[in-house]
Amino acid sequence: MLPLGRRLRPVDIAACAAVGGSSVWVRRRPRVAVLSGGDELVPVGAVPAPHQVTDSNAAMLAAAIDEAGGEVIALGIAGDSPDTLRERLNGTSGCDLIITSGGVSVGRYDYVKQVVGELGAIEAWRLAVRPGKPLLIGRVGDVPMLGLPGNPASAAVTFELFGRPALLALQGATIVHRRRVALRVGQDLETPADLETYLRVRLTDASDGVPVATLSGGQRSSMLRSLADADALLMVPVGVARAPAGAVLTGLELE
């Protein structure tokens, strides 16, 4: 009736019921530990001090993990202390995946790389991607982990590129990536030639069937509004420093 790796929809449940299937074998939801890092963060609802900001990443990641079929294990906020970070990560042995945000760059108080190296292994660090260059891929004990950047747009984009596919793969999905579509550049764009760049864009219909992509706002890693207003991520590949209006590139549709 249904192929392996398919996420059940209401109509699929109806199809199973129609042939007398009262139960089906499914993969369980992966348990995903979510940890934010930084003394500058406060939980949603708390009033930040002048030197602090609200931890929007934890709320975003929880919603994204739920949408991808995962079960969130919230670990809260770890301050800028390797001992605190080590303690929190040591409590993740029953999880299927760990996702952290912040603390993966080369700042004075960025301890994620150090602690993960002590507790497990680092598979990759600092990818040629923008936004999200300081991404860390590794494991804590036997649990795989993704260390996402702390800037909100970087965290959101790198989750789309790496976190969501990992969660779907853990569930046995046969299709783990967002649908890629051809997009026509609606304005002259300049990007670093040494990085694969993902731009937040709005889409408008065109007569030739190829949607036109224009920037949805500022592209700095701290800017969430342009991501909230985006219909897709326009990918400018490595080696391209200038994409003129009219060029056709690949984009990832956002739901």
C-alpha atoms as a printed R data frame, in Angstrom:
    type eleno elety resid chain resno      x      y       z
1   ATOM     1    CA   MET     A     1  0.000  0.000   0.000
2   ATOM     2    CA   LEU     A     2  2.699  2.487   0.984
3   ATOM     3    CA   PRO     A     3  6.445  2.674   0.239
4   ATOM     4    CA   LEU     A     4  9.080  2.523   2.959
5   ATOM     5    CA   GLY     A     5 10.401  5.883   4.098
6   ATOM     6    CA   ARG     A     6  7.197  7.802   3.469
7   ATOM     7    CA   ARG     A     7  5.888 10.181   6.111
8   ATOM     8    CA   LEU     A     8  2.304  9.225   6.875
9   ATOM     9    CA   ARG     A     9 -0.358 11.718   5.812
10  ATOM    10    CA   PRO     A    10 -4.038 11.632   6.755
11  ATOM    11    CA   VAL     A    11 -4.913 10.095   3.376
12  ATOM    12    CA   ASP     A    12 -2.307  7.365   3.973
13  ATOM    13    CA   ILE     A    13 -4.042  6.481   7.234
14  ATOM    14    CA   ALA     A    14 -7.300  6.223   5.293
15  ATOM    15    CA   ALA     A    15 -5.680  3.916   2.722
16  ATOM    16    CA   CYS     A    16 -4.395  1.622   5.474
17  ATOM    17    CA   ALA     A    17 -7.795  1.558   7.149
18  ATOM    18    CA   ALA     A    18 -9.516  0.770   3.849
19  ATOM    19    CA   VAL     A    19 -7.601 -2.507   3.536
20  ATOM    20    CA   GLY     A    20 -8.115 -3.425   7.192
21  ATOM    21    CA   GLY     A    21 -4.744 -2.255   8.483
22  ATOM    22    CA   SER     A    22 -5.343 -1.319  12.114
23  ATOM    23    CA   SER     A    23 -1.644 -0.686  12.783
24  ATOM    24    CA   VAL     A    24  1.542 -0.106  10.789
25  ATOM    25    CA   TRP     A    25  5.247 -0.353  11.584
26  ATOM    26    CA   VAL     A    26  6.865  3.073  11.899
27  ATOM    27    CA   ARG     A    27 10.159  4.561  13.041
28  ATOM    28    CA   ARG     A    28 10.078  6.228  16.442
29  ATOM    29    CA   ARG     A    29 10.658  9.955  16.698
30  ATOM    30    CA   PRO     A    30 14.356 10.777  17.213
31  ATOM    31    CA   ARG     A    31 15.190 12.335  20.591
32  ATOM    32    CA   VAL     A    32 17.086 15.571  19.945
33  ATOM    33    CA   ALA     A    33 18.906 17.430  22.718
34  ATOM    34    CA   VAL     A    34 18.936 21.201  22.143
35  ATOM    35    CA   LEU     A    35 21.446 23.385  23.978
36  ATOM    36    CA   SER     A    36 22.160 27.107  23.627
37  ATOM    37    CA   GLY     A    37 25.432 28.622  24.756
38  ATOM    38    CA   GLY     A    38 26.425 32.051  26.020
39  ATOM    39    CA   ASP     A    39 26.221 34.309  29.077
40  ATOM    40    CA   GLU     A    40 24.564 36.894  26.846
41  ATOM    41    CA   LEU     A    41 21.409 34.791  26.415
42  ATOM    42    CA   VAL     A    42 18.203 34.843  28.446
43  ATOM    43    CA   PRO     A    43 15.168 32.533  28.004
44  ATOM    44    CA   VAL     A    44 12.120 33.656  26.047
45  ATOM    45    CA   GLY     A    45  9.926 35.749  28.352
46  ATOM    46    CA   ALA     A    46 12.774 37.023  30.529
47  ATOM    47    CA   VAL     A    47 13.815 40.670  30.305
48  ATOM    48    CA   PRO     A    48 17.357 40.914  28.918
49  ATOM    49    CA   ALA     A    49 19.906 43.235  30.457
50  ATOM    50    CA   PRO     A    50 21.547 45.818  28.181
51  ATOM    51    CA   HIS     A    51 24.332 43.349  27.298
52  ATOM    52    CA   GLN     A    52 21.961 40.403  26.710
53  ATOM    53    CA   VAL     A    53 19.586 39.098  24.023
54  ATOM    54    CA   THR     A    54 16.689 36.656  24.012
55  ATOM    55    CA   ASP     A    55 17.536 33.078  23.056
56  ATOM    56    CA   SER     A    56 15.483 32.911  19.867
57  ATOM    57    CA   ASN     A    57 17.488 29.958  18.535
58  ATOM    58    CA   ALA     A    58 16.116 27.486  21.081
59  ATOM    59    CA   ALA     A    59 12.515 28.347  20.174
60  ATOM    60    CA   MET     A    60 13.264 28.199  16.456
61  ATOM    61    CA   LEU     A    61 15.100 24.863  16.714
62  ATOM    62    CA   ALA     A    62 12.375 23.306  18.858
63  ATOM    63    CA   ALA     A    63  9.744 24.194  16.258
64  ATOM    64    CA   ALA     A    64 11.947 23.052  13.358
65  ATOM    65    CA   ILE     A    65 12.768 19.740  15.057
66  ATOM    66    CA   ASP     A    66  9.086 19.115  15.770
67  ATOM    67    CA   GLU     A    67  8.208 19.886  12.145
68  ATOM    68    CA   ALA     A    68 10.865 17.393  10.993
69  ATOM    69    CA   GLY     A    69  9.449 14.686  13.244
70  ATOM    70    CA   GLY     A    70 11.842 14.864  16.190
71  ATOM    71    CA   GLU     A    71 11.204 14.991  19.921
72  ATOM    72    CA   VAL     A    72 12.933 17.906  21.659
73  ATOM    73    CA   ILE     A    73 14.929 17.430  24.854
74  ATOM    74    CA   ALA     A    74 15.507 21.015  26.020
75  ATOM    75    CA   LEU     A    75 18.801 21.487  27.853
76  ATOM    76    CA   GLY     A    76 18.404 25.238  28.314
77  ATOM    77    CA   ILE     A    77 21.275 27.714  28.217
78  ATOM    78    CA   ALA     A    78 24.852 26.880  29.180
79  ATOM    79    CA   GLY     A    79 26.961 29.843  30.272
80  ATOM    80    CA   ASP     A    80 30.434 30.585  28.986
81  ATOM    81    CA   SER     A    81 32.103 27.850  30.998
82  ATOM    82    CA   PRO     A    82 33.664 24.614  29.700
83  ATOM    83    CA   ASP     A    83 32.669 22.836  32.913
84  ATOM    84    CA   THR     A    84 29.004 23.791  32.508
85  ATOM    85    CA   LEU     A    85 29.034 22.790  28.842
86  ATOM    86    CA   ARG     A    86 30.712 19.481  29.680
87  ATOM    87    CA   GLU     A    87 28.111 18.749  32.342
88  ATOM    88    CA   ARG     A    88 25.182 19.440  29.997
89  ATOM    89    CA   LEU     A    89 26.609 17.377  27.146
90  ATOM    90    CA   ASN     A    90 27.397 14.468  29.447
91  ATOM    91    CA   GLY     A    91 23.663 14.152  30.080
92  ATOM    92    CA   THR     A    92 22.763 13.415  26.451
93  ATOM    93    CA   SER     A    93 23.647  9.701  26.265
94  ATOM    94    CA   GLY     A    94 20.023  8.636  25.700
95  ATOM    95    CA   CYS     A    95 19.503 10.963  22.749
96  ATOM    96    CA   ASP     A    96 19.763 10.263  19.017
97  ATOM    97    CA   LEU     A    97 21.162 13.681  18.073
98  ATOM    98    CA   ILE     A    98 22.556 16.742  19.826
99  ATOM    99    CA   ILE     A    99 22.136 20.229  18.383
100 ATOM   100    CA   THR     A   100 23.880 23.187  19.987
101 ATOM   101    CA   SER     A   101 23.848 26.825  18.933
102 ATOM   102    CA   GLY     A   102 26.639 29.269  19.664
103 ATOM   103    CA   GLY     A   103 30.161 28.772  20.925
104 ATOM   104    CA   VAL     A   104 31.563 27.077  17.805
105 ATOM   105    CA   SER     A   105 33.677 29.914  16.425
106 ATOM   106    CA   VAL     A   106 37.108 31.136  17.561
107 ATOM   107    CA   GLY     A   107 36.094 33.682  20.177
108 ATOM   108    CA   ARG     A   108 37.557 33.829  23.657
109 ATOM   109    CA   TYR     A   109 34.515 32.125  25.187
110 ATOM   110    CA   ASP     A   110 33.740 29.630  22.396
111 ATOM   111    CA   TYR     A   111 34.266 26.270  24.114
112 ATOM   112    CA   VAL     A   112 32.103 23.856  22.104
113 ATOM   113    CA   LYS     A   113 34.930 22.609  19.875
114 ATOM   114    CA   GLN     A   114 37.217 22.044  22.872
115 ATOM   115    CA   VAL     A   115 34.633 20.169  24.945
116 ATOM   116    CA   VAL     A   116 33.334 18.036  22.086
117 ATOM   117    CA   GLY     A   117 36.919 17.045  21.296
118 ATOM   118    CA   GLU     A   118 37.301 15.903  24.910
119 ATOM   119    CA   LEU     A   119 34.022 13.978  25.089
120 ATOM   120    CA   GLY     A   120 33.962 12.447  21.613
121 ATOM   121    CA   ALA     A   121 35.276 13.444  18.211
122 ATOM   122    CA   ILE     A   122 35.125 16.275  15.688
123 ATOM   123    CA   GLU     A   123 34.377 15.198  12.121
124 ATOM   124    CA   ALA     A   124 34.286 18.626  10.460
125 ATOM   125    CA   TRP     A   125 34.588 22.247  11.487
126 ATOM   126    CA   ARG     A   126 34.278 25.500   9.533
127 ATOM   127    CA   LEU     A   127 32.633 24.849   6.191
128 ATOM   128    CA   ALA     A   128 32.774 27.029   3.083
129 ATOM   129    CA   VAL     A   129 29.155 28.122   3.546
130 ATOM   130    CA   ARG     A   130 27.577 31.522   4.180
131 ATOM   131    CA   PRO     A   131 25.800 32.070   6.481
132 ATOM   132    CA   GLY     A   132 27.046 29.394   8.850
133 ATOM   133    CA   LYS     A   133 30.782 29.007   8.246
134 ATOM   134    CA   PRO     A   134 31.698 27.913  11.833
135 ATOM   135    CA   LEU     A   135 29.468 24.816  11.751
136 ATOM   136    CA   LEU     A   136 30.783 21.825  13.733
137 ATOM   137    CA   ILE     A   137 29.934 18.186  12.988
138 ATOM   138    CA   GLY     A   138 31.004 15.565  15.491
139 ATOM   139    CA   ARG     A   139 29.845 13.266  18.249
140 ATOM   140    CA   VAL     A   140 29.638 13.238  22.030
141 ATOM   141    CA   GLY     A   141 30.335  9.672  23.066
142 ATOM   142    CA   ASP     A   142 28.288  7.701  20.540
143 ATOM   143    CA   VAL     A   143 25.719 10.448  19.942
144 ATOM   144    CA   PRO     A   144 26.094 12.473  16.716
145 ATOM   145    CA   MET     A   145 25.988 16.238  17.119
146 ATOM   146    CA   LEU     A   146 25.695 19.428  15.133
147 ATOM   147    CA   GLY     A   147 27.187 22.609  16.519
148 ATOM   148    CA   LEU     A   148 25.324 25.460  14.826
149 ATOM   149    CA   PRO     A   149 26.455 29.098  14.831
150 ATOM   150    CA   GLY     A   150 24.899 31.453  17.358
151 ATOM   151    CA   ASN     A   151 23.669 34.115  14.942
152 ATOM   152    CA   PRO     A   152 19.959 33.412  14.339
153 ATOM   153    CA   ALA     A   153 19.946 33.426  10.536
154 ATOM   154    CA   SER     A   154 23.074 31.266  10.447
155 ATOM   155    CA   ALA     A   155 21.510 28.779  12.866
156 ATOM   156    CA   ALA     A   156 18.302 28.618  10.823
157 ATOM   157    CA   VAL     A   157 20.033 28.155   7.472
158 ATOM   158    CA   THR     A   158 22.499 25.525   8.701
159 ATOM   159    CA   PHE     A   159 19.665 23.593  10.357
160 ATOM   160    CA   GLU     A   160 17.903 23.548   6.978
161 ATOM   161    CA   LEU     A   161 21.057 22.310   5.235
162 ATOM   162    CA   PHE     A   162 22.278 19.784   7.815
163 ATOM   163    CA   GLY     A   163 19.950 19.352  10.811
164 ATOM   164    CA   ARG     A   164 16.670 18.675   9.038
165 ATOM   165    CA   PRO     A   165 18.173 16.131   6.597
166 ATOM   166    CA   ALA     A   166 19.882 14.345   9.509
167 ATOM   167    CA   LEU     A   167 16.585 14.076  11.397
168 ATOM   168    CA   LEU     A   168 14.731 12.742   8.375
169 ATOM   169    CA   ALA     A   169 17.520 10.237   7.683
170 ATOM   170    CA   LEU     A   170 17.275  8.978  11.279
171 ATOM   171    CA   GLN     A   171 13.606  8.226  10.558
172 ATOM   172    CA   GLY     A   172 14.386  6.281   7.396
173 ATOM   173    CA   ALA     A   173 13.055  8.907   4.985
174 ATOM   174    CA   THR     A   174 13.965  8.388   1.340
175 ATOM   175    CA   ILE     A   175 13.799 12.127   0.575
176 ATOM   176    CA   VAL     A   176 15.647 14.250   3.143
177 ATOM   177    CA   HIS     A   177 16.279 17.569   1.370
178 ATOM   178    CA   ARG     A   178 13.968 20.418   0.489
179 ATOM   179    CA   ARG     A   179 12.858 20.583  -3.125
180 ATOM   180    CA   ARG     A   180 15.379 22.370  -5.326
181 ATOM   181    CA   VAL     A   181 14.040 24.620  -8.060
182 ATOM   182    CA   ALA     A   182 15.423 26.842 -10.791
183 ATOM   183    CA   LEU     A   183 15.200 30.549  -9.907
184 ATOM   184    CA   ARG     A   184 15.920 33.620 -12.018
185 ATOM   185    CA   VAL     A   185 17.988 36.311 -10.295
186 ATOM   186    CA   GLY     A   186 15.965 39.518 -10.080
187 ATOM   187    CA   GLN     A   187 18.816 41.913  -9.266
188 ATOM   188    CA   ASP     A   188 22.594 42.077  -9.574
189 ATOM   189    CA   LEU     A   189 24.185 40.152  -6.688
190 ATOM   190    CA   GLU     A   190 27.716 40.067  -5.329
191 ATOM   191    CA   THR     A   191 28.877 37.277  -3.000
192 ATOM   192    CA   PRO     A   192 32.246 35.931  -1.740
193 ATOM   193    CA   ALA     A   193 33.651 33.662  -4.441
194 ATOM   194    CA   ASP     A   194 35.185 31.271  -1.906
195 ATOM   195    CA   LEU     A   195 31.894 30.455  -0.158
196 ATOM   196    CA   GLU     A   196 28.676 28.706  -1.153
197 ATOM   197    CA   THR     A   197 26.212 31.463  -0.288
198 ATOM   198    CA   TYR     A   198 22.531 31.108   0.577
199 ATOM   199    CA   LEU     A   199 20.528 34.309   0.115
200 ATOM   200    CA   ARG     A   200 17.083 34.899   1.571
201 ATOM   201    CA   VAL     A   201 14.745 35.753  -1.308
202 ATOM   202    CA   ARG     A   202 11.124 36.429  -2.175
203 ATOM   203    CA   LEU     A   203  9.677 34.832  -5.279
204 ATOM   204    CA   THR     A   204  7.409 36.274  -7.938
205 ATOM   205    CA   ASP     A   205  5.905 34.417 -10.887
206 ATOM   206    CA   ALA     A   206  7.341 34.907 -14.351
207 ATOM   207    CA   SER     A   207  5.861 34.270 -17.784
208 ATOM   208    CA   ASP     A   208  8.477 31.616 -18.619
209 ATOM   209    CA   GLY     A   209  7.666 29.574 -15.520
210 ATOM   210    CA   VAL     A   210 10.951 30.287 -13.725
211 ATOM   211    CA   PRO     A   211 10.207 32.303 -10.549
212 ATOM   212    CA   VAL     A   212 12.118 35.550 -10.098
213 ATOM   213    CA   ALA     A   213 14.103 35.829  -6.863
214 ATOM   214    CA   THR     A   214 14.788 39.166  -5.169
215 ATOM   215    CA   LEU     A   215 16.350 39.739  -1.766
216 ATOM   216    CA   SER     A   216 13.802 39.728   1.050
217 ATOM   217    CA   GLY     A   217 15.842 42.170   3.145
218 ATOM   218    CA   GLY     A   218 19.218 42.485   4.833
219 ATOM   219    CA   GLN     A   219 21.427 39.421   4.646
220 ATOM   220    CA   ARG     A   220 23.507 39.775   7.804
221 ATOM   221    CA   SER     A   221 23.594 36.688  10.021
222 ATOM   222    CA   SER     A   222 21.806 38.500  12.845
223 ATOM   223    CA   MET     A   223 18.786 39.464  10.724
224 ATOM   224    CA   LEU     A   224 15.736 37.256  11.229
225 ATOM   225    CA   ARG     A   225 13.125 39.457   9.528
226 ATOM   226    CA   SER     A   226 14.505 38.796   6.048
227 ATOM   227    CA   LEU     A   227 14.386 35.051   6.741
228 ATOM   228    CA   ALA     A   228 10.811 35.256   8.018
229 ATOM   229    CA   ASP     A   229  9.871 37.122   4.821
230 ATOM   230    CA   ALA     A   230 11.704 34.680   2.513
231 ATOM   231    CA   ASP     A   231 10.050 32.132   0.231
232 ATOM   232    CA   ALA     A   232 13.304 30.375  -0.639
233 ATOM   233    CA   LEU     A   233 17.064 30.274  -0.218
234 ATOM   234    CA   LEU     A   234 18.918 31.197  -3.417
235 ATOM   235    CA   MET     A   235 22.212 29.281  -3.687
236 ATOM   236    CA   VAL     A   236 25.186 31.071  -5.237
237 ATOM   237    CA   PRO     A   237 27.861 28.411  -5.799
238 ATOM   238    CA   VAL     A   238 31.536 28.593  -4.919
239 ATOM   239    CA   GLY     A   239 33.527 30.373  -7.607
240 ATOM   240    CA   VAL     A   240 30.785 32.879  -8.469
241 ATOM   241    CA   ALA     A   241 31.480 36.398  -7.211
242 ATOM   242    CA   ARG     A   242 28.771 38.128  -9.238
243 ATOM   243    CA   ALA     A   243 25.365 36.869 -10.333
244 ATOM   244    CA   PRO     A   244 23.770 39.370 -12.733
245 ATOM   245    CA   ALA     A   245 20.042 39.954 -12.998
246 ATOM   246    CA   GLY     A   246 18.578 37.381 -15.367
247 ATOM   247    CA   ALA     A   247 20.942 34.555 -14.445
248 ATOM   248    CA   VAL     A   248 19.342 31.247 -13.467
249 ATOM   249    CA   LEU     A   249 20.518 29.613 -10.237
250 ATOM   250    CA   THR     A   250 19.264 26.879  -7.907
251 ATOM   251    CA   GLY     A   251 17.091 27.598  -4.883
252 ATOM   252    CA   LEU     A   252 15.643 25.681  -1.936
253 ATOM   253    CA   GLU     A   253 11.940 26.215  -1.351
254 ATOM   254    CA   LEU     A   254 10.978 27.014   2.236
255 ATOM   255    CA   GLU     A   255  7.615 25.894   3.554
